[in-house]
Amino acid sequence: MRLDSIDAIASAVQRGETSASDVLDAAFERIRACNDDLLIFRELSEDAARRHAEAVDARVAAGEDPGPLAGVPLAIKDNMVTAFGTSCAGSRILEGFESPYTGTAVQRMLDAGAVPLGKTNCDEFAMGSSTEHCAYGATRNPWDTERVPGGSSGGSAAAVAAGCCPVSLGSDTGGSIRQPAALCGVVGLKPTFGRVSRHGLIAFGSSLDQIGPFTRSVGDATRVLTAIAGRDPMDSTSVDVHVPDLEEGRLDQPIDGLRIGVPREYRDERNHPEVHAAVEAAMDVYRGLGATIVDVELPLTDQGIATYYVIAPAEASSNLARYDGIRYGHRAEPRAGEELFDLYARSRAEGFGPEVKRRVMLGTYVLSAGYYDAYYKRALQVRRLIAREFDAAFARCHVILGPTSPFPAFRAGAKADPLAMYLCDVFTANANIAGIPGISLPCGMVREDGVDLPVGLHLQAKAFDEGTLLRAARMFERATDHHQRTAPGVPAVAAG
């Protein structure tokens, strides 16, 4: 059974041509075939999956509407809490943690009929660009198991790329949906900040984090956004803004007079030459569709990484202070006569990995009394300037185009230097800083060391203008076949 299309699965289940239980069996069969090699899933939720699949089948049998995502297998990033299974955020400090509730975005997927497969590996507390910083093992890229899938949502991206499911949920703080989508050759959508509730998302950077989907097509990403978006009283940062209705063919309506802005800062000589060529070819496709390419300027592109790595660690330092081993989380073995502070310190030292410790220390430093104005306050000022740059650029164009990642998937261990790893997000982090939506979709291939590796095209739009973003992305997708390419051993994707 094909596991690459939300629409095909949901339609077949709704019509009674197959059952949600049969779809689930196919998904688990595929997972068993590849998970040992790829380490995509930290935990499978077989009992919960069976219950949800049987509930969908019962609604179909009773003649009831099973929901727009009826029977669709869903993979969930490990930093989203659920009332079933455990939620660890890729960290030992939360090992075995059982949440008393399910987060809003996941619950909305389940209410729409999706069936939860389990939790996917991620960089610890979503801190990383390769899914190598996971306490439960490093996920591998389905295109080449010696390479990383990107991060921090590498497990969720690999789940879709490996054909285990047609949709997974990830979180994006500085590119953690779009960058792994590019490296794994799938579609990854980061909605506008506030478009999707963060209730139930284990926090990394509260002003930057946003939940979004990985799928095989822009159409499927649109269906998922429709299901999970909207105001949530449990999240004060969620916004009550109309969700664009792009169903029933409206997504396929091209944008007349589409203007695409291309920043000269994105045409960087540090980009892999074949990545550059693929993006230039994508621009030619848009020209052939009647779009106009305009030059825009985003001079603070490089400063965005520095800004991000002040704001995000500062927020992480605050958010992760709650993990002390007393209220919840890993607790070190108490020692006779030990002071409470020492128990806190040992629990956190044992529970947190090196990357989390690095960012907590950095965040604590920039928030300290002597350095707050020099670093954190200055970063907030630059953040405002970055948002203004995007506003000025969007006054001249509908969307901004560029590469998602400057390079294709790299070998595991190749970016052991933290600064080299941080630069993976140079083209994605500013969207989180400004709070605007972005999407990565396949746009070509790179041949490296005898292996074909996917390239991602990055589109960005004004805040809450996902309608334009998705229609522009769909224009490119309909004119090309890049999204139909699959990793070795994965069934071919149907045309659409």
N, C-alpha and C positions, 0 to 999 in steps of 0.2 A: 504493500500500500504506500502511495506517495505521501510524504510528510513535509512537502515544501510549500503548500498553499492553504492559507486560512480559509479562503473562499470555497475552495474545492472540498475541504473536509467538512466545514460547517454545512454547506449545501447538501452534501451526501448524507450526513447524519439527519438533517432536518427532513429530508425526503424519505428517510428509512432505507436508503440504498446500502448503508452500512451502519454499524452501531458505534457509539462512543467507546464501548469496551473493546471492540475489534481494533479501532484506531489506537487505543492505549496499548494493546498487545503489540502492535507493530512498532510503536515508539519504544517500548521497553526492549524489544528484540534488537532494534538498532542501537540502543544505548549499550546493551550487553556486548554487542559486537565491537564497539569502539572505545568504550570508556576506560578500559585498562591501559590502552595506548595513549589516550589523549587527556585523561584526568579532567574531564569536563564537570562531572557532578561530584560534589562532596557527599551528598546524601540523596537517596531516592525516597519518595514518599508514596510507597506502593499502596498502603492501606487507604490513605486519603484519596489517592488517585482513583482507586477502585470505587470508593463511595461516590465521588463526583461523577465518574463515568456512568455508573448505574443510575444515579439520579437523573442525568440527562436522558438516558435511554427510557427511563420510566415516564418522563414528561412527553417524549416522542410517542410512546405507546398509548398514552392517555389522550393524545391529540392536542397537547398543550405546546406552546411556543418554548423551545428549549434554550432560546437566546441566540444572538447573532454570532457567537463564537462556540456554538454547540459542538462538544466533543473535541475541541482543538487542544492538543497537548501544549502545555506551557512550562517552560523552565524559568526559574526564579533566582535572581542573584542572591547570594548568601547574606547580604546586608539588609534584606527585607524580612521583617518578622512575620511569622505565620502561626496560627494556633495549632498547627500540626507540625510534627518534626521539630528539628532544632534550628536555631538561627545564630550563626557564629561570626559573621562578618569576616571570615577568613582568618580569625584570630584565636589563639589558645586561651586568651583571657575570657572569652565567651563560650568556651567549649562546653557542649551539653546544655546550653541555655534554651529553655522552652518558654516561648512567649505565651501570655494569656490571651492574646488577640491577634488578628490578621490585619495588616496594614491596608489602607484604603485602596491603593492602586491594585494590589493583588486581589482584594475582595471584589472590586468592580469587575476584574477579569473573570473571577469565579462566578459571580452573579450573571455574567453574560454567557456562561456555559462552558468556559475553559476548564481543562482538567490539569491539575498541578502534578508535574513529574517529580520535582524535587529541587534542591538548592545547588546552584552552580558555583564552582570555585571563583574566587576573586582575590585581588590583592587585599592584604589585611586592612580593614576599615576603608577600603576603596583607595588606598594610597599606593599608586604605582601605574606604570604604563605598559606592563608586560605580563601580569599575573604570575610573576616569579616570586613576588613577596606575599605568598599565601602559606599559612602554617600547615596546610593540608596537602601540599604538593603543588608543583608548577604545571599549569595547563599547557598543552602543546597545540600548535596550529595544525588543523586538518590538511592544509596544503603541503606542509613539510613538518614532520614531528620534531625536527631539530631546531625549529624556529618558534618564536613566541606568538600567541594570538593577539597581542596587544593587551591593554588593560585600562582601568582596573576590572572591567566587565568581561575579561577574556573568556571565562567559562560560558557566559551567556552568548557571546558572539560565536564561539566554537560549537555550541549546541545546535545553532541554526545552520552553520556552515557544514557541519558533519552530518546533517540530515536527520538529527534526533527529534526535531520538532520544527514547526513552521514559525514559532514565535517564542521569544524569551524577553524577560524584563531585565533591564540594567539601570545603573545610575550614572550620571554624568556630572562631574564636578569641575573638570578642566578639559574634557575630551574623552571621558571614559566609556562613552557609548560609541561616539563617532570614530575614534582612532582604532579600536578593535574591529569595528565593522569594516573599516578600510583594509586592515591587515588580513581579515578573514573572508573578504569578498561578499559581504552581505549589506543590507540596508540598515542603517542605524539612525534613529531620530531622537534628537534632544529638543523637547518642547521649550517654549518660553518659560522662564522662571515664574512659578505661580500658576501655570496652566494645569499641572498635575499635582495632586496632594502628595506631600512628603510624610504624611502620617504613617508611621510604621517603617520608615526608612531610618536605619541606624546612622546617625549623623556623622559626617566628616566636616564639611564646610557649609554651615546652614544657609548662608546667603548665596551659595553657588550650586549646591546639589539639586538635581532634577532627575526624576524617573522617566524613562522612555523605552521604546521597544526596539528589538532586533527582528527583522523579517527578511523574506526573500524578495519582496517587491514593495514598491511605494504604495500600491493599493492596499496591501496587507497592513503596512505601517499606519495608514490612514484609518483603517478599521479599528486598530488597537487604540489609537489616539482618541477616537470617538468614544470608545468604551471607558477609558480611564480618566479623561479630562473632566474638569468642572470643579466648582467650589465645594469645599469640604469643611464643615464646621469644626473638625478636629485639627485643622491646620490653618492657623491665622495668616499664613503667607500665601495660601491659595486664593485665587482671584475669580470673582464672578464675572467672567467675560465670555460672550457667546462663542461656543465651539463651532468652527466652520463645518457646515454640512456638505461633505464632498462625495456622498454616496450617489448611487443611481446615475453614474456616467459623468457627473460634474467634474470629477477629478481628471477625466480624459479630455476635457475641453481646453485646448491650448490657449495661452495668454496672448492676445493680440498686442503687438507692439512691445513685446517683452524686452526690457532693457536689463542687461547683465553687467554689473560692475566687476572689474578685475583690478585689484590693487597691485601696483607695481611691487609692493613689499612681498607679495605672495610668489612672484617670479624670482625667487632667490637662487643664486648660483650654488647654494648648498643643497638644493633639492637634487634628488637622484635624477639623472638625465632622462631616464625612461618614464619616471613619474611626470616630469615636466612635459615630455612629449605626449603622454596620455591626456593630460589636462588641456594642452593646446588642441589636441584632436577633438576633445569634448567641446571646446569653444567653436570649432568648425562645424560640429553637428548642430549646435544652437544657431549659428549663422544660417545654415541650410534650412532651419525651421523658421526663419524670418526674424530671429532675435537680433538686437543691436548690442554690440560689445562696447562698453564705455570704460575709460580709464578713471579710476577713483584712487584716493590716497588714504591709507591707514598708517601713518608714520609711527604710531605707538605700538605696532605689531610686536616688535622685539621686546619692548618694555613690558608687554603684557605678561610674559613669563615671570619676570622679577616681581611684578605686582601681585600675580597669582600666588607666588611662593612666599609672600608676606601675609596676604589675607587668609589663604587656606590653612597654613599651619597655625596661625593665630586662632582661628575658629576651631581647629582640631584640638589645640591645647585646652581650650575651654570645654569643648564637648567631651573629650576623653578624660577629664578630671574626675568624672563620676565613677570610673572603673577603678575601685580601690580594694576590691576583694572582700569587703565587709558587707555592703548592701547587696551586691551580686557580682558575678564574675569570679575568675580564678582567685583563690586565696592560698598564699604560701603556707606551708606547715608552720604553725606558731612555735616559737621557742620560749622556753621558760625565762621569765623576767624581761621579755622583749617589750620595748615601747611601741605604742600604736603606730606612730609614724614609721618606725622601722618595718613593721608588718606591711603597711601600705607600700613602702618602697620596694620590698622584696616581692610582693604580689605583682606589682606592676612590672618589675624587672623580669620576672619569670613569664608573665602573660603576654607582654607586648614584644613584637619583633623589632629588628633593627631599623627598618624604615619608619615605623610608627614612632619609635623613640627619637629618631632624628628629627621628625617633623614636630613632635611635641616640644622638644628642646628649642627648636628654632622659633616656634610660635610663642613659647614662654618668654624667650629673649626679646622678641619684637614688641611684646606687650608690657615688658618691664618698665619701671618708672623712668629709668634713664634713657630709654630708647623708643618709647611709644611715639613721641612726636617725630623722631627722625625716620622711623620705618613704617609703623602701622598707619599713623595719620597721613603720612605722605602717600602711602599706597592707596588709601581711600580717595585722596585728591586725584591721583592718576586714574583711578577707576572712573571717576566722573568724566575726565577728559576722554577716556576710551569710549565711553557711552556717547559723548558728543561727536566724536569722530564717526561712529557708525550712523548717527542721525544725519550728519552732513552727507555721508556717502549715499544713504538711502533716499536723500532728496533728489539724487540723479539716477537711481536705478531701482528695479524691483527686488533683485536678489544680488548677492555678492558671491562670486565663484572663485575657487582655488583648490589646491590639493588638500586632502584631509591630513595626510601625513607626508613629511618631506621624503620619506623612503618607504620601501615595502617592509614586510615582516623581517625582522633581524634574528640572528641566531641567539639561542638562549645563552646568557652570560656575556653577550657582546657589549652590553652597556652597563657594566658593573659600576662605572663612575656615576654617582647620583646626578651630576649636572648634565651628562650626556642623556640620561634617562628623562630628565625634566624637559629637555628640548624636544622630546617627541610631541609635545602638546603645543608647539609654537603657533600653529594655525587654528587651534581649537579653543584654547583657554580664554581668549578675549570674548567669545560668545557668552561664556558663563559670567565673566566680569561685567559685561553689559546687560546680561539677562535676556538675550535674544535667542530665537530658535535656530537650529542648524540640522542639517541632514547629510549623511555620507551615503553615497551609492556607488556601485562598481562602475568603473569607466575604462578599464584596460588591464593589461598584464605586463609584468616585468619578468624577463628571463634572467635568472641569477643562479650561477653554479649548477646549471642544468635543470633548474626547477622553475616552474611557472608560478608567479606570485601576483595576487590581485592588487590593483591600485584603486584608491577611493577618491571620488569627486565630492568636494565639500561645497554646499550651498547654504547661505545664511539669509535671513529676512528680518524685517522689522518685528519688534515685540508683538506677539499675539497675531501675527500675520502668517500662521501656518498654512492657511488656505493658499496663498500665493506660493509659498515655499514648496508645498507638496505638488501643486499643479506644474510648477516649473520643473521639479524633479521628474515628474511623470512624463513630461514632454521628452526629456532625454531618454528615459527608460524605454518608451515606446519606439523610439527611433533606433535603438541599439539592441544588442543581444548580450551585453556584458553580464547582466543579472542572471542569465541562464547558465553561465559557466559554473561548474562545481569542482570541488577538490577531488583528487584521485580516490576512487572507491565509493564516491557518493553518487547516488542515482541522479541522472540529468534532470534539470528543472524544466517544467513544461513552459512553453511559450505563453506570453501573456502581456 
